[in-house]
Amino acid sequence: MTKAREFKNSPVPQGVDEEIAYYVDTLLWGGTPTSITAVVKDLTTGGTDVTATKMPGTPTVLGNVITLPLLKALVLGHRYRVEVKFTSGGNKEEAYGFVEAEE
């Protein structure tokens, strides 16, 4: 089975004043995700983990869809990698996407 790990439409532009809750539909991985974690890395600063300030909170699940906490407080011109790890059908999976901070 072929599945795309990168978020659809990635990289995504996001304004530095915006706060957006992104989501991942896990149906292609088997759905019913558990053990979910999300990490945000600032690639402009060498991959520094900035989750605590850029996406504080806990992901939620409704059916097959993981909704991430708000991504916010981005720095103009920085590129971020959002990684979502979860278990589905007994497999540990990871999806990711890139966000470009703009005005």
C-alpha positions as CSV (number, residue, x, y, z in Angstrom):
1,M,0.0,0.0,0.0
2,T,1.3,3.5,-0.8
3,K,0.5,6.3,1.5
4,A,1.7,9.9,1.5
5,R,3.4,10.9,4.7
6,E,3.7,14.6,3.9
7,F,0.6,16.8,4.5
8,K,-1.4,17.7,1.5
9,N,-0.6,21.2,0.2
10,S,2.7,21.2,2.1
11,P,4.5,23.6,2.4
12,V,1.7,25.8,3.8
13,P,2.0,29.6,4.2
14,Q,0.8,30.9,7.5
15,G,0.8,34.5,8.6
16,V,2.8,35.4,11.7
17,D,-0.4,36.8,13.3
18,E,-2.5,33.7,12.5
19,E,-3.2,30.8,14.9
20,I,-4.3,27.6,13.0
21,A,-5.2,24.1,14.2
22,Y,-4.1,21.7,11.5
23,Y,-5.4,18.2,11.2
24,V,-4.4,14.7,9.9
25,D,-6.9,12.2,8.6
26,T,-5.4,8.8,9.4
27,L,-7.8,6.7,7.3
28,L,-5.0,5.7,4.9
29,W,-3.0,4.3,7.8
30,G,-6.0,2.3,9.1
31,G,-7.7,5.0,11.2
32,T,-8.5,5.0,15.0
33,P,-5.2,6.6,16.0
34,T,-3.8,6.3,19.5
35,S,-0.6,7.4,21.3
36,I,-0.5,10.7,19.5
37,T,2.3,13.2,19.8
38,A,3.1,16.4,17.9
39,V,6.4,18.2,17.5
40,V,7.2,21.5,15.8
41,K,10.8,22.1,14.7
42,D,12.1,25.5,13.5
43,L,14.2,24.5,10.5
44,T,15.6,28.0,10.1
45,T,17.4,27.6,13.4
46,G,18.7,24.1,12.7
47,G,15.7,22.1,13.7
48,T,15.3,23.4,17.2
49,D,12.2,21.9,19.0
50,V,9.8,24.8,19.5
51,T,6.7,22.8,20.3
52,A,6.3,24.4,23.8
53,T,6.0,27.9,22.4
54,K,4.6,27.4,18.9
55,M,2.1,24.6,19.5
56,P,1.4,24.2,23.3
57,G,-1.3,21.7,24.2
58,T,-2.4,18.2,23.3
59,P,-3.7,16.8,20.0
60,T,-7.3,15.6,20.1
61,V,-9.0,12.8,18.1
62,L,-12.4,12.4,16.6
63,G,-12.8,9.1,14.7
64,N,-9.9,9.0,12.2
65,V,-9.0,12.7,12.5
66,I,-6.2,14.1,14.7
67,T,-6.6,17.8,15.3
68,L,-3.4,19.5,16.5
69,P,-3.3,22.4,19.0
70,L,-3.1,25.9,17.5
71,L,0.2,26.6,15.6
72,K,1.0,30.2,16.6
73,A,3.6,32.9,17.3
74,L,5.6,32.1,14.2
75,V,8.6,34.2,13.2
76,L,8.6,35.9,9.9
77,G,10.7,34.1,7.3
78,H,11.1,30.9,9.3
79,R,10.2,27.5,8.0
80,Y,8.7,24.9,10.5
81,R,8.3,21.2,10.3
82,V,5.3,19.8,12.1
83,E,5.5,16.1,12.9
84,V,2.6,14.0,14.1
85,K,3.4,10.5,15.4
86,F,0.6,8.0,16.2
87,T,-0.2,4.3,16.4
88,S,-2.8,2.8,14.0
89,G,-3.5,-0.8,13.3
90,G,-0.6,-1.8,15.6
91,N,1.9,0.2,13.5
92,K,3.8,3.3,14.7
93,E,3.3,6.0,12.0
94,E,4.4,9.5,11.3
95,A,3.0,12.3,9.1
96,Y,4.7,15.7,8.6
97,G,4.3,19.0,6.9
98,F,6.1,22.3,6.4
99,V,4.8,25.7,7.3
100,E,6.3,28.9,5.9
101,A,5.8,32.0,8.2
102,E,4.9,35.1,6.3
103,E,3.2,38.5,6.9
